[in-house]
């Protein structure tokens, strides 16, 4: 198999896996009204399937109009909850999905206040490297989020990406740099 064929085969396999996971998630979301049971069922499904590279991390939350945010984290980098009173990690949950059949997952409900911001990010953000091989780290991410607390999500995103880009100083990255932000505007 040539390199392009191998790469195409890998891409097709990843797409099939992603499709399978999205299908499983959609089916479970229909029947589960809370994150932890959904994550548990998704974990069982992944463990039982003979899917190559069946391990994955995820963060799933449900936000009510009144500000109740119930979430479960399955081995993903804990997102940040940025509020006027400070920054905290949303880390309740469990292990990576597909690793242990009987894994259990916790969930937590936090009450968001108007203006609170949830910052979810891939490990490519905190593990982005500079030319000397140093990682960006959680500390730099937290410092940036704290320095821009109260700004619009776009301003926080722009500042974070600028900080990562400046830190990396043109070094080639080996992972995606993905950030998702959710601002709660109140009822």
OpenMM code with the backbone's topology and positions (N, CA, C; nanometers):
from openmm import Vec3, app, unit

residues = "UNK UNK UNK UNK UNK UNK UNK UNK UNK UNK UNK UNK UNK UNK UNK UNK UNK UNK UNK UNK UNK UNK UNK UNK UNK UNK UNK UNK UNK UNK UNK UNK UNK UNK UNK UNK UNK UNK UNK UNK UNK UNK UNK UNK UNK UNK UNK UNK UNK UNK UNK UNK UNK UNK UNK UNK UNK UNK UNK UNK UNK UNK UNK UNK UNK UNK UNK UNK UNK UNK UNK UNK UNK UNK UNK UNK UNK UNK UNK UNK UNK UNK UNK UNK UNK UNK UNK UNK UNK UNK UNK UNK UNK UNK UNK UNK UNK UNK UNK UNK UNK UNK UNK UNK UNK UNK UNK UNK UNK UNK UNK UNK UNK UNK UNK UNK UNK UNK UNK UNK UNK UNK UNK UNK UNK UNK UNK UNK UNK UNK UNK UNK UNK UNK UNK UNK UNK UNK UNK UNK UNK UNK UNK UNK UNK UNK UNK UNK UNK UNK UNK UNK UNK UNK UNK UNK UNK UNK UNK UNK UNK UNK UNK UNK UNK UNK UNK UNK UNK UNK UNK UNK UNK UNK UNK UNK UNK UNK UNK UNK UNK UNK UNK UNK UNK UNK UNK".split()
positions = [
    Vec3(0.0862, -0.1176, 0.0000),
    Vec3(0.0000, 0.0000, 0.0000),
    Vec3(0.0903, 0.1232, 0.0000),
    Vec3(0.0644, 0.2166, -0.0896),
    Vec3(0.1436, 0.3387, -0.0951),
    Vec3(0.1025, 0.4304, 0.0192),
    Vec3(0.1837, 0.5298, 0.0450),
    Vec3(0.1533, 0.6230, 0.1537),
    Vec3(0.0186, 0.6913, 0.1332),
    Vec3(-0.0110, 0.7462, 0.0138),
    Vec3(-0.1428, 0.8087, -0.0024),
    Vec3(-0.2572, 0.7106, 0.0223),
    Vec3(-0.2437, 0.5832, -0.0255),
    Vec3(-0.3492, 0.4844, -0.0009),
    Vec3(-0.3639, 0.4570, 0.1478),
    Vec3(-0.2520, 0.4453, 0.2187),
    Vec3(-0.2563, 0.4207, 0.3629),
    Vec3(-0.3233, 0.5370, 0.4341),
    Vec3(-0.2909, 0.6578, 0.3925),
    Vec3(-0.3507, 0.7755, 0.4545),
    Vec3(-0.5007, 0.7800, 0.4277),
    Vec3(-0.5409, 0.7520, 0.3038),
    Vec3(-0.6835, 0.7507, 0.2717),
    Vec3(-0.7562, 0.6435, 0.3514),
    Vec3(-0.6938, 0.5249, 0.3666),
    Vec3(-0.7541, 0.4177, 0.4462),
    Vec3(-0.7725, 0.4631, 0.5907),
    Vec3(-0.6730, 0.5289, 0.6459),
    Vec3(-0.6792, 0.5780, 0.7844),
    Vec3(-0.7898, 0.6823, 0.7984),
    Vec3(-0.7992, 0.7735, 0.7021),
    Vec3(-0.9018, 0.8778, 0.7075),
    Vec3(-1.0406, 0.8141, 0.7005),
    Vec3(-1.0598, 0.7158, 0.6104),
    Vec3(-1.1898, 0.6485, 0.6016),
    Vec3(-1.2230, 0.5795, 0.7334),
    Vec3(-1.1246, 0.5136, 0.7951),
    Vec3(-1.1478, 0.4421, 0.9205),
    Vec3(-1.1856, 0.5408, 1.0307),
    Vec3(-1.1184, 0.6544, 1.0386),
    Vec3(-1.1512, 0.7549, 1.1394),
    Vec3(-1.2917, 0.8085, 1.1153),
    Vec3(-1.3274, 0.8357, 0.9893),
    Vec3(-1.4610, 0.8860, 0.9598),
    Vec3(-1.5680, 0.7848, 0.9978),
    Vec3(-1.5433, 0.6567, 0.9716),
    Vec3(-1.6394, 0.5535, 1.0095),
    Vec3(-1.6519, 0.5510, 1.1614),
    Vec3(-1.5408, 0.5584, 1.2330),
    Vec3(-1.5446, 0.5583, 1.3789),
    Vec3(-1.6213, 0.6802, 1.4301),
    Vec3(-1.5931, 0.7960, 1.3746),
    Vec3(-1.6628, 0.9171, 1.4179),
    Vec3(-1.8114, 0.9047, 1.3885),
    Vec3(-1.8450, 0.8507, 1.2721),
    Vec3(-1.9857, 0.8311, 1.2382),
    Vec3(-2.0525, 0.7353, 1.3347),
    Vec3(-1.9835, 0.6282, 1.3702),
    Vec3(-2.0399, 0.5310, 1.4646),
    Vec3(-2.0639, 0.5956, 1.6002),
    Vec3(-1.9682, 0.6727, 1.6466),
    Vec3(-1.9809, 0.7384, 1.7769),
    Vec3(-2.0934, 0.8413, 1.7738),
    Vec3(-2.1004, 0.9217, 1.6673),
    Vec3(-2.2083, 1.0205, 1.6566),
    Vec3(-2.3449, 0.9534, 1.6514),
    Vec3(-2.3540, 0.8414, 1.5813),
    Vec3(-2.4793, 0.7672, 1.5762),
    Vec3(-2.5176, 0.7137, 1.7129),
    Vec3(-2.4199, 0.6573, 1.7846),
    Vec3(-2.4455, 0.6060, 1.9195),
    Vec3(-2.4885, 0.7207, 2.0111),
    Vec3(-2.4189, 0.8327, 2.0012),
    Vec3(-2.4520, 0.9482, 2.0851),
    Vec3(-2.5944, 0.9963, 2.0568),
    Vec3(-2.6278, 1.0102, 1.9300),
    Vec3(-2.7619, 1.0577, 1.8935),
    Vec3(-2.8697, 0.9649, 1.9464),
    Vec3(-2.8465, 0.8347, 1.9341),
    Vec3(-2.9448, 0.7382, 1.9831),
    Vec3(-2.9604, 0.7485, 2.1346),
    Vec3(-2.8505, 0.7589, 2.2064),
    Vec3(-2.8560, 0.7660, 2.3526),
    Vec3(-2.9159, 0.8979, 2.4004),
    Vec3(-2.8867, 1.0063, 2.3312),
    Vec3(-2.9383, 1.1377, 2.3728),
    Vec3(-3.0906, 1.1420, 2.3659),
    Vec3(-3.1479, 1.0579, 2.2807),
    Vec3(-3.2934, 1.0503, 2.2701),
    Vec3(-3.3552, 0.9942, 2.3979),
    Vec3(-3.2831, 0.9032, 2.4645),
    Vec3(-3.3380, 0.8313, 2.5794),
    Vec3(-3.2820, 0.8749, 2.7139),
    Vec3(-3.1713, 0.9457, 2.7148),
    Vec3(-3.1067, 0.9858, 2.8397),
    Vec3(-3.1245, 1.1354, 2.8602),
    Vec3(-3.1749, 1.1728, 2.9750),
    Vec3(-3.1985, 1.3150, 3.0005),
    Vec3(-3.0881, 1.3779, 3.0844),
    Vec3(-2.9833, 1.3020, 3.1113),
    Vec3(-2.8760, 1.3494, 3.1975),
    Vec3(-2.7420, 1.3020, 3.1417),
    Vec3(-2.6350, 1.3817, 3.1569),
    Vec3(-2.5065, 1.3475, 3.0961),
    Vec3(-2.4409, 1.2171, 3.1430),
    Vec3(-2.4360, 1.1900, 3.2731),
    Vec3(-2.3626, 1.0723, 3.3218),
    Vec3(-2.4202, 0.9413, 3.2674),
    Vec3(-2.5523, 0.9204, 3.2710),
    Vec3(-2.6045, 0.7962, 3.2125),
    Vec3(-2.5770, 0.7854, 3.0625),
    Vec3(-2.5839, 0.8964, 2.9911),
    Vec3(-2.5541, 0.8944, 2.8487),
    Vec3(-2.4086, 0.8548, 2.8252),
    Vec3(-2.3177, 0.9149, 2.8988),
    Vec3(-2.1748, 0.8842, 2.8848),
    Vec3(-2.1489, 0.7370, 2.9207),
    Vec3(-2.2149, 0.6881, 3.0234),
    Vec3(-2.1983, 0.5479, 3.0635),
    Vec3(-2.2425, 0.4545, 2.9516),
    Vec3(-2.3580, 0.4811, 2.8924),
    Vec3(-2.4081, 0.3968, 2.7835),
    Vec3(-2.3172, 0.4072, 2.6606),
    Vec3(-2.2681, 0.5248, 2.6312),
    Vec3(-2.1758, 0.5428, 2.5193),
    Vec3(-2.0482, 0.4624, 2.5443),
    Vec3(-1.9996, 0.4641, 2.6669),
    Vec3(-1.8808, 0.3871, 2.7033),
    Vec3(-1.9045, 0.2378, 2.6804),
    Vec3(-2.0178, 0.1864, 2.7252),
    Vec3(-2.0498, 0.0439, 2.7054),
    Vec3(-2.0525, 0.0107, 2.5569),
    Vec3(-2.1156, 0.0963, 2.4792),
    Vec3(-2.1236, 0.0731, 2.3351),
    Vec3(-1.9879, 0.0711, 2.2682),
    Vec3(-1.9021, 0.1642, 2.3068),
    Vec3(-1.7674, 0.1676, 2.2487),
    Vec3(-1.6875, 0.0454, 2.2896),
    Vec3(-1.6987, 0.0067, 2.4150),
    Vec3(-1.6215, -0.1071, 2.4640),
    Vec3(-1.6615, -0.2363, 2.3922),
    Vec3(-1.7877, -0.2516, 2.3659),
    Vec3(-1.8380, -0.3763, 2.3060),
    Vec3(-1.8150, -0.3858, 2.1564),
    Vec3(-1.7941, -0.2754, 2.0912),
    Vec3(-1.7735, -0.2785, 1.9461),
    Vec3(-1.6274, -0.3063, 1.9152),
    Vec3(-1.6074, -0.3758, 1.8088),
    Vec3(-1.4709, -0.4055, 1.7649),
    Vec3(-1.4238, -0.2932, 1.6735),
    Vec3(-1.4236, -0.1716, 1.7250),
    Vec3(-1.3794, -0.0562, 1.6480),
    Vec3(-1.2338, -0.0293, 1.6822),
    Vec3(-1.1508, -0.0270, 1.5810),
    Vec3(-1.0110, 0.0062, 1.6041),
    Vec3(-1.0044, 0.1508, 1.6532),
    Vec3(-0.9151, 0.1795, 1.7434),
    Vec3(-0.9009, 0.3127, 1.8019),
    Vec3(-1.0332, 0.3571, 1.8630),
    Vec3(-1.0914, 0.2715, 1.9458),
    Vec3(-1.2235, 0.2994, 2.0016),
    Vec3(-1.2183, 0.3874, 2.1256),
    Vec3(-1.1025, 0.4318, 2.1658),
    Vec3(-1.0905, 0.5150, 2.2844),
    Vec3(-1.1066, 0.6605, 2.2463),
    Vec3(-1.1813, 0.7342, 2.3283),
    Vec3(-1.1944, 0.8770, 2.3018),
    Vec3(-1.2304, 0.9495, 2.4299),
    Vec3(-1.2047, 1.0778, 2.4275),
    Vec3(-1.2433, 1.1631, 2.5392),
    Vec3(-1.3625, 1.2458, 2.4948),
    Vec3(-1.4422, 1.2868, 2.5907),
    Vec3(-1.5549, 1.3732, 2.5568),
    Vec3(-1.5968, 1.4532, 2.6790),
    Vec3(-1.6618, 1.5611, 2.6531),
    Vec3(-1.7219, 1.6445, 2.7562),
    Vec3(-1.8626, 1.6733, 2.7057),
    Vec3(-1.9620, 1.6468, 2.7912),
    Vec3(-2.1005, 1.6662, 2.7494),
    Vec3(-2.1758, 1.7374, 2.8593),
    Vec3(-2.2491, 1.8416, 2.8214),
    Vec3(-2.3262, 1.9163, 2.9192),
    Vec3(-2.4600, 1.9604, 2.8642),
    Vec3(-2.5518, 1.9842, 2.9564),
    Vec3(-2.6857, 2.0324, 2.9222),
    Vec3(-2.7080, 2.1614, 3.0001),
    Vec3(-2.7378, 2.2684, 2.9285),
    Vec3(-2.7599, 2.3994, 2.9899),
    Vec3(-2.9076, 2.4333, 2.9837),
    Vec3(-2.9674, 2.4586, 3.1011),
    Vec3(-3.1084, 2.4988, 3.1045),
    Vec3(-3.1183, 2.6498, 3.0894),
    Vec3(-3.2348, 2.6969, 3.0551),
    Vec3(-3.2582, 2.8409, 3.0393),
    Vec3(-3.2307, 2.9155, 3.1692),
    Vec3(-3.2535, 2.8502, 3.2834),
    Vec3(-3.2320, 2.9138, 3.4129),
    Vec3(-3.0869, 2.9151, 3.4587),
    Vec3(-2.9960, 2.8555, 3.3804),
    Vec3(-2.8540, 2.8592, 3.4134),
    Vec3(-2.7990, 2.7330, 3.4766),
    Vec3(-2.8823, 2.6319, 3.4993),
    Vec3(-2.8310, 2.5049, 3.5523),
    Vec3(-2.7555, 2.4343, 3.4400),
    Vec3(-2.6281, 2.4073, 3.4642),
    Vec3(-2.5439, 2.3393, 3.3659),
    Vec3(-2.4994, 2.2070, 3.4270),
    Vec3(-2.5527, 2.0979, 3.3729),
    Vec3(-2.5184, 1.9644, 3.4204),
    Vec3(-2.4255, 1.9024, 3.3179),
    Vec3(-2.3115, 1.8538, 3.3644),
    Vec3(-2.2101, 1.8027, 3.2724),
    Vec3(-2.1456, 1.6759, 3.3270),
    Vec3(-2.0775, 1.6064, 3.2368),
    Vec3(-1.9928, 1.4926, 3.2721),
    Vec3(-1.8729, 1.4960, 3.1793),
    Vec3(-1.7564, 1.4716, 3.2350),
    Vec3(-1.6315, 1.4777, 3.1607),
    Vec3(-1.5709, 1.3374, 3.1562),
    Vec3(-1.5518, 1.2837, 3.0369),
    Vec3(-1.4947, 1.1503, 3.0209),
    Vec3(-1.3523, 1.1613, 2.9676),
    Vec3(-1.2590, 1.1895, 3.0572),
    Vec3(-1.1179, 1.1917, 3.0223),
    Vec3(-1.0713, 1.3087, 2.9383),
    Vec3(-1.1569, 1.4060, 2.9154),
    Vec3(-1.1200, 1.5221, 2.8335),
    Vec3(-1.0516, 1.6276, 2.9218),
    Vec3(-0.9734, 1.7139, 2.8598),
    Vec3(-0.9179, 1.8264, 2.9357),
    Vec3(-1.0348, 1.8996, 3.0000),
    Vec3(-1.0318, 1.9195, 3.1325),
    Vec3(-1.1446, 1.9861, 3.1970),
    Vec3(-1.1638, 2.1283, 3.1441),
    Vec3(-1.2810, 2.1569, 3.0878),
    Vec3(-1.3096, 2.2938, 3.0442),
    Vec3(-1.3043, 2.3898, 3.1626),
    Vec3(-1.2931, 2.5167, 3.1320),
    Vec3(-1.2896, 2.6198, 3.2351),
    Vec3(-1.4261, 2.6867, 3.2447),
    Vec3(-1.4669, 2.7153, 3.3668),
    Vec3(-1.5834, 2.8002, 3.3906),
    Vec3(-1.5273, 2.9327, 3.4383),
    Vec3(-1.5399, 3.0345, 3.3542),
    Vec3(-1.4860, 3.1665, 3.3830),
    Vec3(-1.6016, 3.2557, 3.4275),
    Vec3(-1.5966, 3.2988, 3.5529),
    Vec3(-1.7036, 3.3830, 3.6071),
    Vec3(-1.6431, 3.5069, 3.6717),
    Vec3(-1.7288, 3.5966, 3.7172),
    Vec3(-1.6804, 3.7171, 3.7848),
    Vec3(-1.6032, 3.6825, 3.9118),
    Vec3(-1.6417, 3.5717, 3.9757),
    Vec3(-1.5776, 3.5356, 4.1025),
    Vec3(-1.4494, 3.4552, 4.0854),
    Vec3(-1.4175, 3.4130, 3.9639),
    Vec3(-1.2946, 3.3369, 3.9430),
    Vec3(-1.3071, 3.2358, 3.8311),
    Vec3(-1.2118, 3.1445, 3.8286),
    Vec3(-1.2070, 3.0408, 3.7262),
    Vec3(-1.1994, 2.9062, 3.7966),
    Vec3(-1.2787, 2.8123, 3.7490),
    Vec3(-1.2704, 2.6764, 3.8015),
    Vec3(-1.2794, 2.5784, 3.6865),
    Vec3(-1.2290, 2.4578, 3.7116),
    Vec3(-1.2326, 2.3519, 3.6105),
    Vec3(-1.3590, 2.2686, 3.6253),
    Vec3(-1.4123, 2.2248, 3.5150),
    Vec3(-1.5283, 2.1366, 3.5135),
    Vec3(-1.4757, 1.9942, 3.4929),
    Vec3(-1.4426, 1.9296, 3.6039),
    Vec3(-1.3691, 1.8027, 3.5953),
    Vec3(-1.4425, 1.6797, 3.6473),
    Vec3(-1.5672, 1.6929, 3.6867),
    Vec3(-1.6416, 1.5748, 3.7340),
    Vec3(-1.6735, 1.4842, 3.6162),
    Vec3(-1.6555, 1.3559, 3.6346),
    Vec3(-1.6851, 1.2617, 3.5276),
    Vec3(-1.6206, 1.1287, 3.5526),
    Vec3(-1.5275, 1.0929, 3.4655),
    Vec3(-1.4622, 0.9638, 3.4751),
    Vec3(-1.3499, 0.9509, 3.3746),
    Vec3(-1.3184, 0.8260, 3.3417),
    Vec3(-1.2039, 0.7943, 3.2567),
    Vec3(-1.2388, 0.8082, 3.1090),
    Vec3(-1.1390, 0.7874, 3.0264),
    Vec3(-1.1527, 0.7880, 2.8812),
    Vec3(-1.2576, 0.6845, 2.8398),
    Vec3(-1.3397, 0.7183, 2.7427),
    Vec3(-1.4430, 0.6262, 2.6950),
    Vec3(-1.3823, 0.5085, 2.6193),
    Vec3(-1.4412, 0.3912, 2.6396),
    Vec3(-1.3997, 0.2710, 2.5690),
    Vec3(-1.2871, 0.1957, 2.6343),
    Vec3(-1.2373, 0.2429, 2.7463),
    Vec3(-1.1225, 0.1807, 2.8113),
    Vec3(-1.1635, 0.0680, 2.9049),
    Vec3(-1.2642, 0.0903, 2.9883),
    Vec3(-1.3116, -0.0085, 3.0850),
    Vec3(-1.4621, -0.0245, 3.0709),
    Vec3(-1.5074, -0.1484, 3.0545),
    Vec3(-1.6504, -0.1718, 3.0326),
    Vec3(-1.7355, -0.1239, 3.1496),
    Vec3(-1.6902, -0.1436, 3.2707),
    Vec3(-1.7712, -0.1096, 3.3880),
    Vec3(-1.7384, 0.0285, 3.4456),
    Vec3(-1.6766, 0.1139, 3.3670),
    Vec3(-1.6434, 0.2485, 3.4150),
    Vec3(-1.7705, 0.3217, 3.4570),
    Vec3(-1.7588, 0.3982, 3.5639),
    Vec3(-1.8727, 0.4800, 3.6066),
    Vec3(-1.8354, 0.6267, 3.5888),
    Vec3(-1.9370, 0.7074, 3.5680),
    Vec3(-1.9158, 0.8488, 3.5400),
    Vec3(-2.0023, 0.9321, 3.6322),
    Vec3(-1.9424, 1.0342, 3.6884),
    Vec3(-2.0154, 1.1282, 3.7728),
    Vec3(-2.0626, 1.2444, 3.6873),
    Vec3(-2.1552, 1.3181, 3.7415),
    Vec3(-2.1945, 1.4440, 3.6799),
    Vec3(-2.2070, 1.5480, 3.7896),
    Vec3(-2.2027, 1.6706, 3.7489),
    Vec3(-2.2156, 1.7814, 3.8430),
    Vec3(-2.3059, 1.8852, 3.7791),
    Vec3(-2.3830, 1.9523, 3.8619),
    Vec3(-2.4631, 2.0645, 3.8151),
    Vec3(-2.4096, 2.1911, 3.8797),
    Vec3(-2.3755, 2.2866, 3.7968),
    Vec3(-2.3322, 2.4176, 3.8451),
    Vec3(-2.4341, 2.5197, 3.7950),
    Vec3(-2.4517, 2.6243, 3.8713),
    Vec3(-2.5453, 2.7290, 3.8313),
    Vec3(-2.4666, 2.8446, 3.7711),
    Vec3(-2.4921, 2.8690, 3.6446),
    Vec3(-2.4229, 2.9776, 3.5755),
    Vec3(-2.4942, 3.1093, 3.6033),
    Vec3(-2.4145, 3.2113, 3.6141),
    Vec3(-2.4650, 3.3477, 3.6291),
    Vec3(-2.4540, 3.4176, 3.4940),
    Vec3(-2.5336, 3.5198, 3.4749),
    Vec3(-2.5286, 3.5964, 3.3505),
    Vec3(-2.3840, 3.6413, 3.3258),
    Vec3(-2.3348, 3.6144, 3.2056),
    Vec3(-2.1989, 3.6536, 3.1680),
    Vec3(-2.0947, 3.5447, 3.1859),
    Vec3(-2.1274, 3.4359, 3.2570),
    Vec3(-2.0309, 3.3265, 3.2741),
    Vec3(-1.9947, 3.2673, 3.1384),
    Vec3(-1.8697, 3.2200, 3.1295),
    Vec3(-1.8161, 3.1681, 3.0045),
    Vec3(-1.7574, 3.0300, 3.0286),
    Vec3(-1.7953, 2.9342, 2.9449),
    Vec3(-1.7350, 2.8010, 2.9484),
    Vec3(-1.6357, 2.7944, 2.8337),
    Vec3(-1.5122, 2.7555, 2.8650),
    Vec3(-1.4065, 2.7448, 2.7654),
    Vec3(-1.3638, 2.5983, 2.7583),
    Vec3(-1.4023, 2.5311, 2.6505),
    Vec3(-1.3612, 2.3927, 2.6267),
    Vec3(-1.2505, 2.3950, 2.5221),
    Vec3(-1.1526, 2.3064, 2.5388),
    Vec3(-1.0362, 2.3105, 2.4502),
    Vec3(-0.9772, 2.1712, 2.4332),
    Vec3(-0.9115, 2.1510, 2.3210),
    Vec3(-0.8427, 2.0243, 2.2957),
    Vec3(-0.7052, 2.0283, 2.3622),
    Vec3(-0.6473, 1.9100, 2.3796),
    Vec3(-0.5143, 1.9049, 2.4400),
    Vec3(-0.4081, 1.9679, 2.3508),
    Vec3(-0.4433, 1.9890, 2.2241),
    Vec3(-0.3499, 2.0576, 2.1346),
    Vec3(-0.3232, 2.2005, 2.1758),
    Vec3(-0.4131, 2.2597, 2.2544),
    Vec3(-0.3914, 2.3968, 2.3036),
    Vec3(-0.2832, 2.3954, 2.4106),
    Vec3(-0.3033, 2.3175, 2.5145),
    Vec3(-0.2094, 2.3178, 2.6272),
    Vec3(-0.0792, 2.2451, 2.5954),
    Vec3(-0.0824, 2.1574, 2.4958),
    Vec3(0.0387, 2.0842, 2.4573),
    Vec3(0.1084, 2.1441, 2.3355),
    Vec3(0.0612, 2.2590, 2.2879),
    Vec3(0.1278, 2.3264, 2.1764),
    Vec3(0.2713, 2.3584, 2.2183),
    Vec3(0.3654, 2.3342, 2.1282),
    Vec3(0.5071, 2.3491, 2.1642),
    Vec3(0.5730, 2.4665, 2.0939),
    Vec3(0.6687, 2.5232, 2.1657),
    Vec3(0.7512, 2.6275, 2.1063),
    Vec3(0.8748, 2.5618, 2.0435),
    Vec3(0.9605, 2.6375, 1.9771),
    Vec3(1.0775, 2.5781, 1.9118),
    Vec3(1.1725, 2.5051, 2.0082),
    Vec3(1.1667, 2.5365, 2.1386),
    Vec3(1.2530, 2.4690, 2.2365),
    Vec3(1.1901, 2.3418, 2.2915),
    Vec3(1.0709, 2.3058, 2.2428),
    Vec3(1.0049, 2.1842, 2.2885),
    Vec3(0.9260, 2.2005, 2.4175),
    Vec3(0.9058, 2.3251, 2.4624),
    Vec3(0.8260, 2.3503, 2.5828),
    Vec3(0.6787, 2.3572, 2.5441),
    Vec3(0.5916, 2.3089, 2.6324),
    Vec3(0.4480, 2.3122, 2.6078),
    Vec3(0.3864, 2.4422, 2.6585),
    Vec3(0.2755, 2.4815, 2.5979),
    Vec3(0.2026, 2.6015, 2.6372),
    Vec3(0.1524, 2.5904, 2.7818),
    Vec3(0.1042, 2.4779, 2.8215),
    Vec3(0.0612, 2.4408, 2.9577),
    Vec3(-0.0728, 2.5006, 3.0008),
    Vec3(-0.1310, 2.4334, 3.0988),
    Vec3(-0.2555, 2.4796, 3.1605),
    Vec3(-0.2370, 2.6151, 3.2277),
    Vec3(-0.1203, 2.6377, 3.2872),
    Vec3(-0.0966, 2.7644, 3.3569),
    Vec3(-0.1092, 2.8837, 3.2640),
    Vec3(-0.0557, 2.8736, 3.1433),
    Vec3(-0.0665, 2.9835, 3.0466),
    Vec3(-0.2113, 3.0022, 3.0007),
    Vec3(-0.2808, 2.8914, 2.9827),
    Vec3(-0.4225, 2.8988, 2.9448),
    Vec3(-0.5027, 2.9689, 3.0536),
    Vec3(-0.4828, 2.9296, 3.1775),
    Vec3(-0.5532, 2.9918, 3.2903),
    Vec3(-0.5192, 3.1399, 3.3020),
    Vec3(-0.3933, 3.1736, 3.2848),
    Vec3(-0.3514, 3.3144, 3.2941),
    Vec3(-0.4189, 3.3979, 3.1859),
    Vec3(-0.4286, 3.3438, 3.0652),
    Vec3(-0.4933, 3.4168, 2.9558),
    Vec3(-0.6426, 3.4332, 2.9842),
    Vec3(-0.7083, 3.3255, 3.0258),
    Vec3(-0.8524, 3.3327, 3.0558),
    Vec3(-0.8780, 3.4333, 3.1679),
    Vec3(-0.7922, 3.4349, 3.2666),
    Vec3(-0.8079, 3.5282, 3.3781),
    Vec3(-0.7846, 3.6719, 3.3336),
    Vec3(-0.6850, 3.6937, 3.2509),
    Vec3(-0.6536, 3.8294, 3.2040),
    Vec3(-0.7652, 3.8881, 3.1178),
    Vec3(-0.8443, 3.8020, 3.0557),
    Vec3(-0.9484, 3.8502, 2.9641),
    Vec3(-1.0894, 3.8207, 3.0149),
    Vec3(-1.0988, 3.7885, 3.1436),
    Vec3(-1.2286, 3.7614, 3.2054),
    Vec3(-1.3181, 3.8836, 3.1884),
    Vec3(-1.4422, 3.8624, 3.1512),
    Vec3(-1.5359, 3.9729, 3.1332),
    Vec3(-1.5428, 4.0245, 2.9908),
    Vec3(-1.4483, 3.9853, 2.9062),
    Vec3(-1.4514, 4.0266, 2.7660),
    Vec3(-1.5465, 3.9352, 2.6890),
    Vec3(-1.5740, 3.9707, 2.5654),
    Vec3(-1.6622, 3.8887, 2.4829),
    Vec3(-1.5930, 3.7556, 2.4524),
    Vec3(-1.6719, 3.6515, 2.4222),
    Vec3(-1.6098, 3.5242, 2.3846),
    Vec3(-1.5119, 3.5398, 2.2682),
    Vec3(-1.5460, 3.6207, 2.1695),
    Vec3(-1.4558, 3.6394, 2.0557),
    Vec3(-1.3242, 3.7026, 2.1001),
    Vec3(-1.3306, 3.7999, 2.1915),
    Vec3(-1.2079, 3.8631, 2.2411),
    Vec3(-1.1234, 3.7637, 2.3206),
    Vec3(-1.1878, 3.6809, 2.4019),
    Vec3(-1.1140, 3.5800, 2.4789),
    Vec3(-1.0499, 3.4798, 2.3829),
    Vec3(-1.1269, 3.4354, 2.2840),
    Vec3(-1.0743, 3.3406, 2.1854),
    Vec3(-0.9571, 3.4012, 2.1095),
    Vec3(-0.9730, 3.5227, 2.0618),
    Vec3(-0.8650, 3.5891, 1.9877),
    Vec3(-0.7400, 3.6030, 2.0738),
    Vec3(-0.7570, 3.6397, 2.2004),
    Vec3(-0.6415, 3.6554, 2.2903),
    Vec3(-0.5734, 3.5215, 2.3150),
    Vec3(-0.6529, 3.4173, 2.3365),
    Vec3(-0.5955, 3.2853, 2.3621),
    Vec3(-0.5190, 3.2340, 2.2410),
    Vec3(-0.5806, 3.2439, 2.1241),
    Vec3(-0.5114, 3.1976, 2.0032),
    Vec3(-0.3870, 3.2805, 1.9737),
    Vec3(-0.3919, 3.4102, 2.0008),
    Vec3(-0.2736, 3.4949, 1.9822),
    Vec3(-0.1627, 3.4546, 2.0792),
    Vec3(-0.1999, 3.4244, 2.2049),
    Vec3(-0.0999, 3.3806, 2.3027),
    Vec3(-0.0349, 3.2490, 2.2606),
    Vec3(-0.1169, 3.1541, 2.2133),
    Vec3(-0.0629, 3.0251, 2.1688),
    Vec3(0.0281, 3.0461, 2.0485),
    Vec3(-0.0166, 3.1269, 1.9531),
    Vec3(0.0632, 3.1513, 1.8335),
    Vec3(0.1962, 3.2195, 1.8688),
    Vec3(0.1911, 3.3194, 1.9558),
    Vec3(0.3144, 3.3875, 1.9962),
    Vec3(0.4078, 3.2915, 2.0694),
    Vec3(0.3522, 3.2094, 2.1559),
    Vec3(0.4326, 3.1125, 2.2309),
    Vec3(0.5000, 3.0134, 2.1366),
    Vec3(0.4261, 2.9648, 2.0365),
    Vec3(0.4783, 2.8632, 1.9446),
    Vec3(0.5841, 2.9191, 1.8496),
    Vec3(0.5801, 3.0479, 1.8256),
    Vec3(0.6812, 3.1160, 1.7440),
    Vec3(0.7105, 3.0429, 1.6134),
    Vec3(0.6040, 2.9965, 1.5467),
    Vec3(0.6205, 2.9329, 1.4171),
    Vec3(0.6557, 2.7852, 1.4208),
    Vec3(0.6703, 2.7258, 1.5377),
    Vec3(0.7023, 2.5831, 1.5465),
    Vec3(0.5866, 2.5009, 1.4890),
    Vec3(0.6194, 2.3945, 1.4186),
    Vec3(0.5186, 2.3053, 1.3620),
    Vec3(0.4473, 2.2314, 1.4742),
    Vec3(0.3148, 2.2263, 1.4658),
    Vec3(0.2358, 2.1584, 1.5685),
    Vec3(0.1955, 2.0191, 1.5212),
    Vec3(0.1839, 1.9266, 1.6157),
    Vec3(0.1491, 1.7892, 1.5812),
    Vec3(0.0058, 1.7542, 1.6187),
    Vec3(-0.0711, 1.8504, 1.6650),
    Vec3(-0.2084, 1.8236, 1.7071),
    Vec3(-0.2951, 1.9443, 1.6742),
    Vec3(-0.4267, 1.9215, 1.6732),
    Vec3(-0.5184, 2.0315, 1.6465),
    Vec3(-0.5201, 2.1286, 1.7644),
    Vec3(-0.5536, 2.2520, 1.7364),
    Vec3(-0.5721, 2.3537, 1.8400),
    Vec3(-0.7168, 2.3989, 1.8259),
    Vec3(-0.8014, 2.3455, 1.9153),
    Vec3(-0.9450, 2.3678, 1.9060),
    Vec3(-0.9965, 2.4273, 2.0363),
    Vec3(-1.0781, 2.5316, 2.0255),
    Vec3(-1.1381, 2.5964, 2.1424),
    Vec3(-1.2859, 2.6219, 2.1103),
    Vec3(-1.3729, 2.5875, 2.2057),
    Vec3(-1.5160, 2.6154, 2.1936),
    Vec3(-1.5566, 2.6953, 2.3172),
    Vec3(-1.6277, 2.8044, 2.2956),
    Vec3(-1.6712, 2.8892, 2.4079),
    Vec3(-1.8227, 2.9038, 2.4084),
    Vec3(-1.8796, 2.9014, 2.5285),
    Vec3(-2.0223, 2.9206, 2.5458),
    Vec3(-2.0428, 3.0271, 2.6521),
    Vec3(-2.1090, 3.1359, 2.6161),
    Vec3(-2.1407, 3.2432, 2.7111),
    Vec3(-2.2861, 3.2298, 2.7503),
    Vec3(-2.3138, 3.2341, 2.8822),
    Vec3(-2.4515, 3.2292, 2.9306),
    Vec3(-2.5023, 3.3720, 2.9455),
    Vec3(-2.6123, 3.4045, 2.8769),
    Vec3(-2.6670, 3.5393, 2.8770),
    Vec3(-2.7828, 3.5568, 2.9743),
    Vec3(-2.8149, 3.4548, 3.0497),
    Vec3(-2.9276, 3.4632, 3.1413),
    Vec3(-3.0560, 3.4250, 3.0719),
    Vec3(-3.1633, 3.4325, 3.1464),
    Vec3(-3.2945, 3.3933, 3.0908),
    Vec3(-3.3326, 3.4770, 2.9722),
] * unit.nanometer
topology = app.Topology()
chain = topology.addChain("A")
for resn in residues:
    res = topology.addResidue(resn, chain)
    for name in ("N", "CA", "C"):
        topology.addAtom(name, app.Element.getBySymbol(name[0]), res)
